[in-house]
Amino acid sequence: MDKALAYAEENFDGFVTELNELLRIPSVSTNPDHVQDVRRAADWLSDHLKSLGIEKVEVMETAGHPVVYAESVKDPNLPTLLVYGHYDVQPPDPLELWDSPPFEPVVKDGVLYARGSCDDKGQLFMHLKAAESYLRTGGALPLNVKYIFEGEEENGSENLPAFIEANKELLSADVVVISDTALFGSGVPSITYGLRGLAYVEVTLTGPDRDLHSGVYGGAIENPVNVLARMISALHDDDYRITIPGFYDDVIPLTDEERTTFASLPFDDQEWIEEVGVTKARTETGYSILEGTTARPTLDCNGIWGGYIGDGAKTVLPSKASVKISMRLVPDQSPEDITEKLKKYFEYNTPPTMKLAYTELHGGNGALVDTESSAMAAASEAMEGVYGEKPYFVRTGGSIPIVADFKKLLGLDTVLMGFGLDSDAIHSPNECFGLDRFRDGVRSIIRFMSIYASK
């Protein structure tokens, strides 16, 4: 392990140079114009894995973008890691808000700016550099490792569950490791043990068959924008609880121990409020900001449109109004069940003057991971060796649906050992990744591989 750590330190600048090559590939999975770029990123990773001396590397087809699979399996008596990551990235829009071109990596004040620098190319790449550090100094990894890198995580991982189902034997392992999460704060080590799920829908109300003159028809035709606004506003009560009947049926209450842990975390409410640019937080009554953003279910409108929104005035009574709604769910809440309950809410409240179109976009289950497992203990020890203090076990508000799929389809728990920060703007302009955290990630993974091999 010591030789691998020394190699990583000596070659760190080269690691960054190689990462920049990958970041220059605009592998935007949601945009059909970038299909070939997504393929190019997969081929780049495949070639890079081969250059490290990984014995088996393959670009495997799916119904969508390809999966890059690789393995180094030497000894059946050693534990096997299954390392997951994704090489696709979010669209860079709006381009005018970037301080530098999103696919031309730039380092400023020790921070690497580029789309995908943190989510997830930079964090994925930490695992490859940890492996390289062993392979270049001792000729072998301390345990068996399998890699599965997908190209459509930002598009909902639509085809990955089927890929896993069809390749169960190939993907057999002892534990999954994912680096696609954040530290609790800068310099504050943490390991995620809880993720929220997601249900995402689009709703459209249609009234008249065309936009109408509001002076000629207003007063006799019900306005879809007005109706939709009323329906949305009624989705929360005065305590900011969600009013969909049965929404909380499967919500697991937070334990006293969990709430004590939340209260002990180094979190400043006022600093958070100022950082996000508001004057006051708004949480479900009885819950803290941290509890509300990580361990309670939510419902939010992500976009709403209808009628005329251009410059100046156009006095129309719109034909249609639409909204996109996402619901972050806690473990045991089923996205299928919650999606159906929201649908019934809209069906019940749609007046006879309107037609309802309800479209399920995508979703995924939340997950809770056993913090007492040997893999989690190894991850904790590894990060303590880098940061000099034990990491916190935390829950996060985001969703990584594949974690639940790994549990359901392969029976495997996941160690979520990420090194991003919430301030890394991962879905926004000027996405970034601190090179100090890139270095700490490589060092932590090197330590984790050795420690877990000896458990």
MILO-318667 format. One record per residue (C-alpha): residue in one letter; x, z, y. Coordinates in steps of 0.02 Angstrom, whole numbers, plus 32768, in hexadecimal, padded with zeros to 4 digits. Each point is the difference from the previous one (the first is absolute). Layout:
REM residues N
AXZY;...
***
This chain:
REM residues 455
M800080008000;D808C802C8079;K80517F557FEC;A7F587FAB801F;L7FE48068809D;A80AD7FD58041;Y7FE47F477FDD;A7F5A8003805E;E8053804E8098;E80917F868000;N7F907F687FEE;F7F6E8034806D;D801D7F7E8088;G7FFD7F797F7B;F7F5B80457FBE;V7FB47FE980AD;T80427F4E800D;E7FB17FD37F59;L7F5B80528030;N7FFC7F96809D;E80057F637F95;L7F6280387FA7;L7FAC803380A3;R80197F518048;I7F897FB97F7D;P7F4E8004804A;S7FA980307F5E;V7F53801B804B;S7F8F80057F67;T7F5A7FF8805D;N80277F5B8056;P7FF47F617F96;D807F7FAE8072;H808480777FBA;V7FE57FE37F46;Q80AB7FB07FED;D8052808B8066;V7FB680827F8A;R80477F9D7F6E;R80A87FF48059;A800680BD8012;A7FDB80157F47;D808C7F877FD3;W807780598077;L7FDE80A77FAC;S80137FB37F55;D80A97FB6802D;H803880A4804E;L7FD080667F67;K80647F887F93;S8096800F8073;L7FFE80BD7FE6;G80147FE97F45;I7F4E802D7FCD;E7FF07FB57F53;K7F4C7FC18000;V7FB27FB5809C;E7F657F938009;V7F897FBC8083;M7F58800F7FA9;E7F657FA28035;T7F57804C8029;A7F607FB2803F;G8047802080AE;H80B08021803A;P808780207F7C;V804280A57FBF;V80BB801B7FF6;Y802880617F61;A80AB80417FCD;E804280817F87;S809F80577FCA;V7FD580597F5D;K809980407FA4;D7FD1809C7F9F;P7F53802A7FBA;N803180B78002;L800D7FFF80BD;P7F68800B8073;T7FBE7F5F804D;L7FD17FEA80B6;L7F857F7C8038;V802A7FD980B5;Y7F747FAD8062;G800B7FAC80AA;H7FB97F6C805F;Y805D7F748055;D7F6E7FBA8063;V7FE1803580B4;Q7F768011807F;P7FE07F72807C;P806B801B809C;D7F747FE1807D;P7FF2801C8092;L80A97FAE8019;E8003801D80BC;L800D80BB7FE5;W80A47FF77FA0;D809E80288060;S80617F8D7F8B;P7FC97F797F85;P7FB180557F67;F80667F9E7F80;E80A6800A805B;P803F80B07FD7;V804C80618091;V805780AA7FFD;K7FEC806A809D;D803C80B4800C;G800F800E7F44;V7F517FBC7FDE;L7FDE7F5B7FA6;Y7F6F7F9D804B;A7FA97F787F9A;R7F5D7FE37FA5;G8014804E7F54;S8095806C8031;C7FA3809B7FC6;D7F657FBA7FAA;D80407FDF7F7F;K809B7F947FF7;G807480838048;Q7FC180897F8D;L7FFC7F8D7F69;F80B37FCE8025;M803A80B57FF8;H7FE17FFD7F44;L80677F637FE8;K809180488063;A7FF880A27F9D;A800B7F9B7F5F;E808F7F998046;S805E809E802B;Y7FFE80337F49;L801F7F537FB8;R80967FE08070;T805380A67FD9;G7FD9802C7F4C;G7FB97F657FB1;A7F59804C7FCF;L7F6A805A8047;P7FE980B67FCD;L7F547FD97FB7;N7F907F6C7FD7;V7FB07FA88093;K7F787F7E800D;Y7FD17FAD80A5;I7F597FB48030;F7FF67FB480AE;E7F5D7FAD8033;G7FDB7F818088;E7F4E802A8033;E7FF480BA8024;E7FD17FDA80B4;N7F757F937FB9;G7FB4808A7F96;S806A7FEB7F61;E7F707F9A7FBC;N805C7FBE7F68;L807580907FD6;P7F8980687F94;A7FE37F697F8F;F80BC7FE57FF8;I801C80B57FCD;E7F757FF77F7F;A804E7F647FB2;N80B0804A7FFE;K7FE880B57FCA;E808C7FFE7F81;L80797FAC8078;L7FDA80838085;S800780987F8F;A8062808D8053;D800380BB801D;V7FD8800380B9;V7FE37F8A8093;V80658011809F;I7FC27FB680A5;S8052800380AA;D7F747FC58073;T7FD280A28056;A804080678092;L806080A0801B;F7F99808B804E;G806B7FEF809B;S80AC7FCC803D;G807E80657F9E;V7F7580577FA0;P800A7FD37F46;S7F5D7FEE7FA2;I7FB77FB87F61;T7F4E7FBF7FFE;Y7F8F80457F78;G7F567FC68041;L7FBF7F58803C;R7F557FCF8041;G7F9F7F707FB6;L7FAB7F758061;A7F5B7FA48009;Y7FF77F6E807A;V7F657F9A802B;E7FBB7F85807F;V7F4E80098040;T7FA07F7A8060;L7F53800B804C;T7FA77F5E802C;G7F697FFA8071;P7FCD7F59804E;D80477F627FB3;R80667FDB809E;D803B805580A0;L7F6E800C807B;H7FF0800D80BD;S7FF080BA8023;G7F8E7FE18094;V7F877F907FA4;Y7FFB805F7F5A;G803D80AF802A;G7F7780827FE9;A7FB17FA97F6C;I80967FE17F8D;E806380917FB6;N80B97FF38025;P8075800A7F66;V808B804E8068;N7F8D808C8039;V7FC1801F7F50;L80AD80007FB1;A804080778087;R7F74807B7FD9;M80237FF67F45;I80BA801D8018;S7FEA80918079;A7F9080587F82;L80877FFC7F79;H804980A48044;D7FA6809F8033;D80308079808A;D807D80567F8B;Y80527F587FE0;R7FC580037F4D;I7FCD7F5D7FB0;T7F447FF27FEB;I7FF77F857F6E;P7F9380567F7C;G806D803D7F70;F80A47FD48058;Y804E80AC7FDD;D7FBC80167F4F;D80AA7FE97FAA;V807280478086;I807380867FB8;P80078093807A;L80AC8032803E;T8040809D7FAC;D803780988062;E80B27FDD7FC6;E7FF87F4E8043;R7FBB803880A7;T80898083800D;T80817F787FDE;F7FB57F908085;A8009808E807E;S80B780217FD6;L803D7F4E801E;P80687FE2809E;F7F787FA68060;D7FD9801080BA;D7F4C7FD18028;Q80207FE480BA;E809B7F987FE1;W7F9D7F927F88;I7F737FEC807F;E807A7FCA8086;E805C7F8A7F8A;V7F627F9D7FD7;G7FCA7FF880B5;V7F5E80637FFF;T7FCD809F805A;K7FA880567F70;A7FF67FF17F43;R7F587FE67FAA;T7FF880427F4F;E7F78802D7F87;T7FC680AF8032;G806380857FA6;Y809A7F977FD7;S80A97FEF8053;I804E7F5D803A;L80707FFB7F66;E7F7180247F89;G7F927F7F8056;T80837F767FFC;T803D801A7F4D;A7F8780607F93;R7F4F7FDD803E;P7F9C7F5E7FF0;T7FE27F938099;L7F997F6E803E;D803D7F90808C;C7FCF7F5A804E;N80997F907FFF;G7FB37F738065;I7F587FD2804C;W7FC37F5D804B;G7F677FA08035;G7FBF7F9D8093;Y80697FC68093;I80A98055801F;G80577F7E806D;D8029800E80B9;G7F718008807A;A7F48800B7FD5;K7F967FA67F80;T7F55804F7FF0;V7FDC7FE67F49;L7F9D80627F83;P80757FEB7F6A;S7FCB7FBF7F58;K8078806C7F9D;A8066809F8007;S808780337F85;V807080937FD9;K808E80257F89;I7FFF80B27FBC;S8086805C7F9F;M7FE780A57FA8;R809580687FCA;L7FD0805F7F65;V8046809A7FAB;P802880087F45;D7F647FFF7F90;Q7F9E7F9A807E;S7FE17F557FB5;P80107F6C8078;E7F787FA57F9C;D7F8A80948011;I8021801980BA;T7FF17F468024;E7F567FFE7FAB;K7FC6809A805F;L80307FB180A6;K7FA57F627FCE;K7F6180637FDD;Y8013805480AB;F80017F588058;E7F747FBA7F94;Y7F9280958025;N80227FFA80BC;T7FF77F44801A;P7F5F7FDB8060;P7F8C7F727FC8;T803A7F9D8098;M80AF7FEE7FB3;K80537FB47F68;L809080627FB3;A809E7FB67FB4;Y806F80817FAB;T80AB7FCB7FBE;E8077806D7F9B;L80B17FD28034;H807180707F99;G802280B37FCD;G806680757F95;N800180AF7FB9;G805B80958046;A807B80677F9A;L804580AE7FEA;V80A780197FA8;D803980997F9F;T80838056806C;E804280637F6B;S803D7F6B7F98;S80B77FE87FD4;A80067F5F8066;M7FBD8057809C;A807D808D7FE5;A808D7F817FF4;A7FC57FA9809F;S7FF880A7805B;E80AF802F7FC7;A80437F548031;M7FBA800880AF;E803B80B48017;G80AF7FC37FD6;V7FF67F828090;Y7FA180648083;G803D80AF7FD9;E7F5080457FEE;K7F747FF37F83;P7F837F778028;Y7F4B80278024;F7F797FBF7F8B;V7F817FAA8070;R7F637F967FFB;T7FF27F618066;G7F6E7FA6804C;G80327F527FC9;S7FD47FA57F61;I806B7FB87F74;P7F7C7FCE7F81;I80817FCC7F7F;V802D80B87FE5;A7F54801D7FB2;D80127F5D7F9E;F80A680387FB6;K7FAD80A17FC7;K7F657FAA7FBB;L80547F6B7FAB;L80A980477FCC;G7FE080BC8000;L809180198078;D801080778093;T805A7FC6809D;V8087804F8068;L7FE17FCD80B5;M80AB8013804F;G7FF87FA480A5;F806E8004809A;G7F977FB08088;L7FB480568096;D7F507FF28044;S80527FC280A0;D80507F6A7FA9;A7F6E7F8F8036;I7FF07FB77F52;H7F637F988022;S80247FE880B9;P80777FA48073;N80B480418000;E7FFE80417F4E;C80A3805E7FE2;F806580687F85;G8086807C8032;L80A57FD57FAD;D801F80BA7FE8;R7F6580077F93;F80327F617FA4;R80A580567FD8;D7FAA80A47FCF;G7F8A7F9F7F90;V808D7FAC7FA0;R805A80A67FED;S7F6180597FC6;I7FD87F7B7F7E;I80B280057FBD;R7FEF80BC7FEA;F7F517FF27FB7;M80377F867F79;S808B80737FC6;I7F9B80A1800A;Y7F667FB97FA8;A806E7FB87F76;S803A80B07FD8;K7F5480528002;
***
